Amino acid sequence: MLIVVRHGRTVLNAQGRLQGRIDAELDEVGHEQARRIAEAVGPVDRVVSSPLLRARQTALAFGGEPEIDERWIELDYGEFDGKTFADLPDGTWDSWRSNLDFRPPGGETLREVGERVREAAETLVLAASKANVVVVTHVSPIKASLAWALGVGDEVTWRMFVGQASISRYAVAATPSLRVFNDTGHLADT
């Protein structure tokens, strides 16, 4: 099983800011969410993480040092890092939603995220067909992994929501199969 989880909360998440490549740490709530993710998922055979601190701290809740894979890093928002949605120039969201090749100034396109995540997911298929592999990552890579699993284009990015500290599961065999998406039941009383 390939289990893809979103990291726990940071102060920037709580403030509604784009975090992208900012290397923020988990806040107190985020550490508790990480503990609950690991408890909900249960024992795993392998843990892979984005290189960003918030993902690595979440991955540590599974015990031991995670493998770092740069391909699972969050979308590079470039000059938009640290900004709220309201801070963005007029028309930004319309441009982003209508063009997979929209690039924030100094950042990365959704198409580029999709390409690197598909490659990363494919490298885990064999292992995840025989064991439980967890990937701790971020919103945009999770959306790209769902597009990969469903065999659809990255245009679906804008048609889904990925909750904080959520769990998604893909069975992998001949083709990936979505089993669970965006599960946050383990956070019910937080």
C-alpha positions as CSV (number, residue, x, y, z in Angstrom):
1,M,0.0,0.0,0.0
2,L,1.2,3.5,-0.8
3,I,0.1,5.8,2.0
4,V,0.5,9.5,1.2
5,V,0.1,11.9,4.1
6,R,0.1,15.7,4.5
7,H,2.4,17.1,7.2
8,G,1.1,18.5,10.5
9,R,0.3,22.2,11.0
10,T,2.7,25.0,11.1
11,V,2.2,28.6,12.2
12,L,2.1,29.7,8.6
13,N,-0.7,27.1,7.9
14,A,-2.6,28.5,10.9
15,Q,-2.2,32.0,9.4
16,G,-3.5,30.9,6.0
17,R,-0.2,31.7,4.2
18,L,1.3,30.0,1.2
19,Q,4.2,28.1,2.6
20,G,5.8,26.5,-0.5
21,R,9.5,26.2,0.1
22,I,9.6,28.1,3.4
23,D,11.2,25.6,5.8
24,A,8.8,26.1,8.7
25,E,8.6,23.7,11.6
26,L,5.5,22.1,13.1
27,D,3.7,24.0,15.8
28,E,2.3,22.3,18.9
29,V,-0.8,21.3,17.1
30,G,1.2,20.0,14.2
31,H,3.3,17.7,16.5
32,E,0.1,16.2,17.9
33,Q,-1.3,15.7,14.4
34,A,1.9,13.9,13.4
35,R,1.5,11.6,16.4
36,R,-2.1,10.9,15.4
37,I,-1.2,10.2,11.8
38,A,1.3,7.6,12.8
39,E,-1.1,6.0,15.2
40,A,-3.9,5.9,12.6
41,V,-1.7,4.5,9.9
42,G,-0.1,1.9,12.1
43,P,3.2,0.0,11.5
44,V,4.9,0.7,8.2
45,D,7.8,-0.8,6.4
46,R,9.3,2.3,4.8
47,V,8.9,6.1,5.3
48,V,9.8,8.6,2.6
49,S,9.7,12.4,3.2
50,S,9.9,15.7,1.5
51,P,13.1,17.4,2.5
52,L,11.2,20.3,4.2
53,L,11.3,20.4,8.0
54,R,7.6,20.2,8.6
55,A,7.4,17.0,6.5
56,R,10.5,15.5,8.1
57,Q,9.1,16.2,11.6
58,T,5.8,14.5,10.7
59,A,7.7,11.5,9.3
60,L,9.7,11.1,12.5
61,A,6.4,10.2,14.3
62,F,6.6,6.8,12.5
63,G,9.9,6.1,14.2
64,G,13.4,6.3,12.8
65,E,14.9,8.6,10.2
66,P,12.9,8.9,6.9
67,E,14.3,8.6,3.4
68,I,14.4,12.0,1.9
69,D,13.2,12.4,-1.7
70,E,13.4,15.9,-3.2
71,R,10.6,15.1,-5.7
72,W,8.0,15.2,-2.9
73,I,8.8,18.8,-2.0
74,E,6.0,21.4,-2.1
75,L,5.3,23.5,-5.1
76,D,7.7,26.4,-5.3
77,Y,5.5,29.5,-5.0
78,G,8.6,31.7,-5.6
79,E,7.7,35.3,-4.7
80,F,4.3,34.2,-3.4
81,D,5.9,32.3,-0.5
82,G,4.6,33.6,2.8
83,K,1.7,35.6,1.3
84,T,-2.0,35.1,1.9
85,F,-4.4,34.5,-1.0
86,A,-5.6,38.1,-0.6
87,D,-2.0,39.4,-1.0
88,L,-1.7,38.0,-4.5
89,P,-2.1,40.3,-7.6
90,D,-5.5,40.5,-9.2
91,G,-6.2,37.8,-11.7
92,T,-3.5,35.4,-10.3
93,W,-6.0,32.6,-9.3
94,D,-7.8,32.9,-12.7
95,S,-4.4,32.5,-14.5
96,W,-3.4,29.6,-12.3
97,R,-6.6,27.7,-12.6
98,S,-6.7,28.0,-16.4
99,N,-3.1,27.2,-17.2
100,L,-1.0,24.3,-15.9
101,D,2.1,26.2,-17.1
102,F,1.4,29.3,-15.0
103,R,4.5,30.1,-13.1
104,P,4.5,32.3,-10.0
105,P,7.4,34.8,-10.3
106,G,10.5,32.7,-9.4
107,G,8.4,29.6,-8.9
108,E,7.3,26.3,-10.4
109,T,4.3,25.3,-12.6
110,L,1.7,22.6,-11.6
111,R,2.8,20.7,-14.7
112,E,6.3,20.5,-13.3
113,V,5.0,19.3,-9.9
114,G,2.9,16.6,-11.7
115,E,5.9,15.3,-13.7
116,R,8.2,15.0,-10.7
117,V,5.6,13.4,-8.5
118,R,4.6,10.9,-11.1
119,E,8.2,9.9,-11.4
120,A,8.6,9.6,-7.6
121,A,5.4,7.6,-7.2
122,E,6.5,5.2,-10.0
123,T,9.7,4.5,-8.2
124,L,7.7,3.3,-5.1
125,V,5.2,1.0,-6.9
126,L,7.2,-2.2,-6.5
127,A,7.9,-1.6,-2.8
128,A,4.4,-0.5,-2.1
129,S,3.0,-3.6,-3.9
130,K,4.7,-5.8,-1.2
131,A,4.7,-3.5,1.9
132,N,3.3,-0.4,3.5
133,V,5.2,2.7,2.2
134,V,4.4,6.1,3.7
135,V,5.2,9.3,1.9
136,V,5.0,12.5,4.0
137,T,4.5,15.5,1.7
138,H,2.5,18.6,0.9
139,V,-0.8,19.7,-0.7
140,S,0.4,20.1,-4.4
141,P,2.3,16.8,-4.5
142,I,-0.7,15.0,-2.9
143,K,-3.0,16.3,-5.6
144,A,-0.4,15.3,-8.2
145,S,-0.2,11.8,-6.7
146,L,-4.0,11.5,-6.9
147,A,-3.9,12.5,-10.6
148,W,-1.2,9.8,-11.1
149,A,-3.3,7.1,-9.3
150,L,-6.4,7.9,-11.3
151,G,-4.5,8.2,-14.6
152,V,-5.8,11.8,-15.2
153,G,-4.2,15.1,-16.0
154,D,-3.1,17.7,-13.5
155,E,-6.1,19.8,-14.3
156,V,-7.9,18.0,-11.5
157,T,-5.7,19.9,-9.0
158,W,-8.3,22.6,-8.7
159,R,-11.1,20.1,-8.1
160,M,-10.0,18.7,-4.8
161,F,-9.1,19.8,-1.2
162,V,-6.3,18.3,0.9
163,G,-6.8,18.8,4.6
164,Q,-4.1,19.3,7.1
165,A,-2.5,16.1,8.4
166,S,-4.7,14.0,6.0
167,I,-4.1,10.4,4.9
168,S,-4.6,9.0,1.4
169,R,-4.1,5.4,0.4
170,Y,-3.4,3.8,-3.0
171,A,-3.3,0.1,-3.6
172,V,-0.6,-0.6,-6.2
173,A,-0.5,-3.6,-8.4
174,A,-0.8,-3.6,-12.2
175,T,-2.2,0.0,-11.8
176,P,-2.7,2.2,-8.8
177,S,-6.1,2.2,-7.2
178,L,-7.5,4.9,-4.9
179,R,-8.7,3.4,-1.6
180,V,-8.9,6.5,0.6
181,F,-8.4,10.2,0.0
182,N,-8.1,13.1,2.4
183,D,-9.0,11.1,5.6
184,T,-8.8,13.3,8.7
185,G,-10.9,11.1,11.0
186,H,-7.9,10.6,13.3
187,L,-8.1,14.4,14.1
188,A,-11.8,14.4,15.0
189,D,-11.4,15.7,18.6
190,T,-8.6,18.2,18.0
